[in-house]
Structures are given as structure tokens and as C-alpha cells.
Amino acid sequence: MTDMLPVLADSVRLDEDGVHILDRRQFPFRREWVLCKNLDEVADAIFGMVTQSSGPYFAALGGMVLAARDAAGLPPAEVRAHLESAGARLIATRTTNNHLRKAVACVLDAVVGRDDVVNAAEEGARRGDELYRARSRALGSHAAKLLPDDGVVLTHCWADLYLVELVLAARRAGKEPAFVCTETRPYLQGARLTAATLAEMDVDTTVITDGMGAAELASGRIDALITAADRVTMDGHVVNKIGTLGLAVAAAAFDVPFHALVQAPDQATATGTDVPIEYRDGAEVLTVLGQPTTSGRIRGRYPAFDVTPPRFVTTVVTDRGPFAPDRLGEYYAEGEPNQ
């Protein structure tokens, strides 16, 4: 058993020569790093799924620093416009998850009124990194309190720092949850990322196919369905990797609680219909690990996310604690979070 952070918890690194991103498309079979030397290469890496889960947030922080380095020679009046354009480019790569917007805002806010734009951007990126990790630790601590001592958790897809911090907090409380991970087609994040990371942490881990989730929930072996959320609306809709909705409905049918983890509900998004759902190329569902699974005469369809209505959500766990989905407005009773 180990409490050391796993590989994917530190998979984006900013350096003098650019942003180094661990290629999650190859992980865990190979550990290859992609070097992005400019903002466009960072944006392409995010869109191309080189980095996933929380990785795009950290990549966006680094991308904004690269944009600031490019802007350092511009007239002061043009610097802000250059950085805002860079931020818009990054945000457009993955529109459903609003963490990219938060990463961009961290850097933009840091450079306001500063002449030393590169230093300011680097300070903003460091602050954004530290803040995200601190809020993930708080979220994990709150979520761990909802687990039985030796329960079994079903999860879908992966938001690495959220679930890593959940495991670490559970252990601090003397709990040792076991995890059942869906494989999460078509990129197999559950099998390649979630399960691999949990195994790296010496967690009892089982992989099932996506179609087995309802049967597992019906079996009585599962104590809780726990996922991250790419976004949670103010009225309690949970937006997450496609397949979450089906698991949530099955969990409700078999009286298994569904806890969705997100740092904060999105105050700018009232309800599920306000969230832009990313559609990826349908060809992505016609292959597994680069190998075709159908003939060339078949179309694929790939909405990358789905929206779970609040009636199927037991708890939304945030960095300020757990909330019923119809009481998320109370999150902001303490004011706005830093980001």
C-alpha cells in the first residue's frame, strides 16, 4: 500500500522549451511525453486527447504561459488582446468541461496591471496549479466521509486528482474501498487510466465492460456509484463522460447512491440544456486502440458527454462539502471561490 501520488497526477510540466505532456493515448503501455512548443501545439494536444481528465486544465495553464512569452515583445496595448485570443483558442478545444475557462482566467487575472507579463503569467499558472490541487484534496476529504469502511465503489471514466485524493482521504480515515471500473469506450480511459492508476496505488481494482454496469448495480455488491463531473449546473444536472447517465439511472433503480464530484457547481450554467455537449468524430467509436471494429460501410456517432438529471443524483460533492442537487445555490453562500 502506498500514498505516493501516481504517475498521472503529474502529467503536464512547463519548462523553458515548452509544455511537456504525458501522452495518455499510449499510457500505460508506453510513457511518452509530447513537447508542445507553442500555444497552437498545446491546443492541438488537448483536442487530440493527448491529455485527458484534469490534464487539459494544467496544459491550458502552461499554454497561457507560452502565449505570454510570445506576447512579451508586443506593445503593451496588444498584450491583453493576444492573451485573450490565446485563451479563447484553448477553451474552444473542449467546450463541455469548464475547467479550461478557469485555467485561462487564472493567468489572465495575474497579468492585469503587470508590465512583466511573463513572470506574471508564470505566477498565475503556479497559483492555478496549487489551487486546483488544494481544492481536489478538500473535495476528496468530503467524499471519503460518504464511503463505508470497506465498501465497493463503481466508477466511470476518470478525473485523476479527484479520485486519487478520495482514495488518500479514505485511507487516512482507515477505510479501504475497492473499485470496479468500467472500461469506458471508446478511449478505454477506465481500463487504461482509472484502473492502472488505482492499481498503482495498491487499490483492489476490477475492470468491467461498459455494458456490465447495470448488472453490477443490481448484484448488491456495489455500495456507491462515484464519478467526477465535467460540469454541474446550478439546478443539479451532472455532465460527465458518456455512459454516466445510464449508470446513474441503474443506480437509482437498485437503490445505490450516486455521488458526483466537482470542485464547484458552475454558476454561469443554470441547467443541463445550457451545456454545450462535445461531439467528436464518429470514426473514433469504430476502432479500439487504433484497430477497426467494423466494416467500412458503417457510420459512428460519438457524443463525448451526457447529462444526468438531478433526480438520479444523490449528492454533489464539492470542495466546500456535499450538497443535495437541489441545494447547490448554498455553495455560494460563502462567496465566490478563488477560481
Helices and strands as residue ranges (DSSP letters): G 7-10, E 12-15, E 18-22, E 33-36, H 39-47, H 55-71, H 76-91, H 99-111, H 117-144, E 152-155, H 160-172, E 178-182, H 189-189, I 190-194, H 195-200, E 205-208, G 210-212, H 213-218, E 224-228, E 231-232, E 238-241, H 244-253, E 258-261, G 272-274, E 279-280, G 282-286, E 287-288, E 291-292, E 302-303, E 305-308, G 310-312, E 315-318, E 321-323, G 325-334
